[in-house]
Amino acid sequence: MNESLLVELTVFVLAAFVGIEVISKVPTMLHTPLMSGTNAIHGVVIVGAILVAGSDHGTLTTVVGTIAVAFGASNVVGGFLVTDRMLEMFRKRPEPDAAEKGGDTG
Amino acid sequence: MSRTDAIGAAYLVCAILFIIGLRRLSSPATARSGNQLAAIGMAFAIVATLFDERVLSYQWIVVGAIIGGVGGAVGARKVKMTAMPQMVALFNGFGGGAAALVALADYHDTVGLPGHVEGKIIASILFSAAVGSISFSGSMVAFGKLQEMITGSPVVVPGQRIVTGALVAAVLVLCVILGTGHESQALLVVTMAIAFVLGIQMVMAIGGADMPVVISLLNAFTGLATASTGFALSNNVLIISGTLVGASGTLLTQMMGKAMNRTITNVVFGAFGTGSGGAAAIGPGGADGQVRATTAEDVAVMLAYARRVVIVPGYGLAVAQAQHNVRELADQLERRGVDVRYAIHPVAGRMPGHMNVLLAEADVPYPQLFEMDDINPEFPRTDVSLVIGANDVVNPAAQNTPGSPIYGMPILNVNESSAVVVLKRSMNTGFAGIENELFFDPKTSMLFGDAKASVTGLVAAVKAV
């Protein structure tokens, strides 16, 4: 086993622990935005797609790479925008509550 | 600092922003900024990659990015909140497809080189190619089912399990052949094609009600395919992000499975509601078959003079887009002093937390939303349970009919409340395709019609009481 693989496996295992730790704190209420947000994050595979599409390794590679960039870009852009739209609605929530409370005390 | 170091540093920033972003998703107040941080992280990673020495030309990157970016943006802006699950499925599929295509291109480049190719790289490429293909086709079928372009009920071929098993075996054998030194691009394409068919085959056999599990699982698949691409390219940001998503998808899948009291293998290979399981499911209540239909006026009186009303939303509410009308009804009732609560079953709807998003869109205050374990003890003290477009999550067969496919699934015990009103389009069975003896219970009355129309009628009737 070579050294770079060991390092990568270490990163993988640590990331898995961080992932489980962070995700398990997300309340049920936010599971849909969580899923859609992580969905956008895996669009980071576009990094691989860019390396392929820009590599000038022949027509086949370029065609495959370009399609991959298009897929990745729609995953990233669409994923983050959809999540933002969802969370925008969640964020409005505390305001009427605060107003009600203010009304109660006042 | 060399260019490679700078790119590495940008990737590190990206990974940190992803983790902080996810961390901020743990509260509604910080969630939106969390998502924005993650998006900024993504921008870092993409811009840094453009400076990579291996990127020699930009025109095709720009073409792909414009097509995909504009498509994604338009889709994300135009989609109705009720169509969110299929949109997430679609984007997930694109991610999986991208991972598979990158693997294909990497293989094409790698095998052409003279000398020994590292086993790690081949293994990672094969994993991304196979899992990415399954995720792509599986997500497309899930999209089709949720969009109702394909039937929501399970579609099985004769000998479903044998066929699935054979496809899995074929993919594994081909991967072993390719992984042990046999270099063939044609064979990789064949492997991906079989994996593609496997994805279709698997998801076609799963019913609409199990979609929350399927979407979580496919999300995890794409995450792992991305992480594997990271191993192939020795790129840490891909490994980290892919693994984060893999962990998230796996956790959500487990939670959904637990909420349905079923194992993941049972969901994926169980082909719900077909064959003998479906026939045995008609509960004893079905025998005396008396259903009491009611009118909006009668229900309005019940609701207006109740002390406590619990609203149980389901997928039918999403389909009818009745969330705003339901909020209006709740407002009317609260104005009359009725204690209104919402009972959220963990697998109500078509993705995890689906009902929460819909009710948030209608500005329903959080404190009124109750999870299953918190609301179940309250049903005996509830005057009216108003079931809107939900079916299987309130089916008592889950508790008292051992032959039923949903037997053992925790449900919302609406039958313990003094009265139950079910808003339903018709007497059709739910996505699980099984009868619901709740509808035949003497304290249940049915208000037939489109959920939106029925709720609108109720609002008017309550005002008139």
Interface residues (C-beta under 8 A of the other chain):
Chain A: N2 S4 L5 E8 V11 F12 A15 A16 V18 G19 I20 V22 I23 S24 K25 V26 P27 T28 M29 L30 H31 T32 P33 L34 M35 S36 G37 T38 N39 A40 I41 H42 G43 V44 V45 I46 V47 G48 A49 I50 L51 V52 A53 G54 S55 D56 H57 L60 T61 T62 V64 G65 T66 I67 A68 V69 A70 F71 G72 A73 S74 N75 V76 V77 G78 G79 F80 L81 V82 T83 D84 R85 M86 L87 E88 M89 F90 R91 K92 R93 P94 P96 D97
Chain B: C14 F18 I19 G21 L22 R23 L25 S26 S27 P28 A29 A31 R32 G34 N35 Q36 A38 A39 M42 A45 I46 T49 L50 D52 R54 V55 L56 S57 Y58 W60 I61 V63 G64 A65 I66 I67 G68 G69 G71 G72 A73 G75 A76 R77 V79 M81 M84 M87 V88 L90 F91 N92 F94 G95 G97 A98 A99 L101 V102 L104 A105 D106 H108 D109 E118 K120 I215 S216 N219 T222 G223 A225 T226 A227 T229 G230 F231 A232 L233 S234 N235 N236 V237 L238 I239 I240 S241 G242 T243 L244 V245 G246 A247 S248 G249 L251 L252 M255 I344 P346 M351 P352 G353 H354 N356 V357 A360 E361 D363 P365 Y366 P367 L369 E371
